[in-house]
Amino acid sequence: MPSRNTVSYNAMLSALARHGRIADARRLFDEIPRRNTVSWNAMIAACSDHGRVADARDLFDAMPARDGFSWTLMVSCYARAGELGLARDALDRMPGDKCTACYNAMISGYAKHGRFDDAVALLREMPAPDIISWNSVLVGLTRNGEMVRAVKFFDEMPARDMVSWNLMLEGYVRAGDVDSAAGLFAGVPSPNVVSWVTLLNGYCRAGRIGEARELFDRIPDRNVAAWNVMLSGYLRLSHMEEAYKLFTEMPDKNSISWTTMISALVRGGKLQEAKDLLDKMPFDSFAAKTALMHGYLQSKMIDDARLIFDGLEVRDAVCWNTMISGYVHCGMLDEAMVLFQQMPNKDMVSWNTMIAGYAHDGQMRKAVGIFRKMNQRNTVSWNSVISGFVQNGLCVEALQHFVLMRRDAKRADWSTYACCLSACADLAALHVGRQFHSLLARSGYIGDSFAGNALISAYAKCGRILEARQVFDEMPAPDIVSWNALIDGYASNGHGTEAISVFREMEDNDVRPDEVTFVGVLSACSHAGLIDEGFDFFNSMTKDYALRPVAEHYACMVDLLGRSGRLSEAFEIIQGMQVQPNAGVWGAMLGACRVHKNHELAQLAAEKLYELEPHKTSNYVLLSNITAEAGKWDEAQNMRVFIKERGVHKTPGLAGST
């Protein structure tokens, strides 16, 4: 422009503010040679709209002259930020006659933050309240779920407009009271499209799809919002055929319509159909592409996902994190690290994803390396590295990092305590476990099922089964994991009868056992020598609970029979297995053979173990001992020479990784 006046500057100032470019707006504001009240108000409004209360206040205080709009802006700014005391002070200090808009801003602030008595009191004080004043109170009541009070207030209103009726409809729908919404709708003088769509949304959210469709067909002027609500209603109930038919019938589709349909196809696993629809989409939808990318990653179609990622012109943090998480999920940590290093603005999610990925893969040195590079860490960051140590058997390091977490002033949550209690259990560190129990009680997470379950396991593994039972009894709502932990605790401490008693108690409480439950019960029967009870439980898995036995259940049965010397029956169990025997099954067989000195079956079990665990020669040490005990010295000597040549397998430690 060859020349600019104050009007030009103010227009540009407002444009920058509308697009969120506050820093640019402030620079331009400082350049204006002759700022008028409009300039100041535009800058205050920009700061207010973007939550920059302190900046707005500084500008307001520096104004050479203020008008009614300036005061209204500050009242509104304070009220929206929840600074209701400052907002009321600004309203009270406003010189001259206060405008209705200023009162309405204060009423809206009171109502939004639940101070309805103050909102109504101010409404009564106003010299000339308008319909906006009354609706400001009503919107606070309906959106805060105060429907009983909203109905009373609605009935007292001297006048109502369509906004008033629609607010009541929306309030009933939010509260899930669709019948009351329908009753109110019948009394609306002239419902507009918002009224129709609000009730339609209520029926769809309640799953009353038949009534929704009937209402949809009655809407006189259906807009794209009505079509989209009906489409979402069908998809929410997985009525894919009806949804797709409705989608094809839509006279006008916007980006939401296409993205909703594509996302639904992705959730249903119909990735090719989603891809075909995306190719037909007339809009360039970032959300639709991200949804398909996520679907590909869930199905481990990593190359297809990367193709979409590379084709995106603009990528936000969610998009980057989705792709990085996909690589981690597929075990492609090198590729994940390359992408992580390329990410322009890494957020907390990015760092935590990489830590968890390396920890899960057993690469604790790399996980800790990333953790140490973080400028800021949150509770999830600490939990990722602590749980990684526990998962990899580095329990001392896990507890050490809990101490460091406390020094970093990060608040532990239920996950932190659950991990640390698991570490205490693995270390049989009863004293430390009790300290965590005390911390858990003071933290407020004592009622959390995850932490409670870890506490049960910790006490049980330390041999304190009565304390484990006490924790269980104090839990407000024990879940299946709680019952399983208690049963396993009794079983591992040799209290087979008590474990069975807990199982019966579990049944009496209508808690359905799962596969883990039966591993605990069968283990209890094995340790207590309860053969008949063991067979009864084993048979009831399929008969009463439709659970298919897995290798762990068969291993318990082999151990149960083997301990009693019934090796032939144990071998018959193995031969009749519906699944492939694993090392646990053959290990139980080999152990029983040593106790009862059955050299022939021991030889077979050892050979099977060697096939399953070729690098683990400790099983051959056991076989050598069995052979020597049977007096077959030559075979025993040959076995020891074989072991010496191979070298006894030792599981590599992870301590060096830290």
Secondary structure, 3 states (H helix, E strand, C coil): CCCCCHHHHHHHHHHHHHCCCHHHHHHHHHHCCCCCHHHHHHHHHHHHHCCCHHHHHHHHHHCCCCCHHHHHHHHHHHHHCCCHHHHHHHHHHCCCCCCHHHHHHHHHHHHHCCCHHHHHHHHHHCCCCCHHHHHHHHHHHHHCCCHHHHHHHHHHCCCCCHHHHHHHHHHHHHCCCHHHHHHHHHCCCCCCHHHHHHHHHHHHHCCCHHHHHHHHHHCCCCCHHHHHHHHHHHHHCCCHHHHHHHHHHCCCCCHHHHHHHHHHHHHCCCHHHHHHHHHHCCCCCHHHHHHHHHHHHHCCCHHHHHHHHHHCCCCCHHHHHHHHHHHHHCCCHHHHHHHHHHCCCCCHHHHHHHHHHHHHCCCHHHHHHHHHHCCCCCHHHHHHHHHHHHHCCCHHHHHHHHHHHHHCCCCCCHHHHHHHHHHHHHHCCHHHHHHHHHHHHHHCCCCCHHHHHHHHHHHHHCCCHHHHHHHHHHCCCCCHHHHHHHHHHHHHCCCHHHHHHHHHHHHHCCCCCCHHHHHHHHHHHHHHCCHHHHHHHHHHHHHHHCCCCCHHHHHHHHHHHHHCCCHHHHHHHHHCCCCCCCHHHHHHHHHHHHHHCCHHHHHHHHHHHHHHCCCCCHHHHHHHHHHHHCCCHHHHHHHHHHHHHHCCCCCCCCHHHC
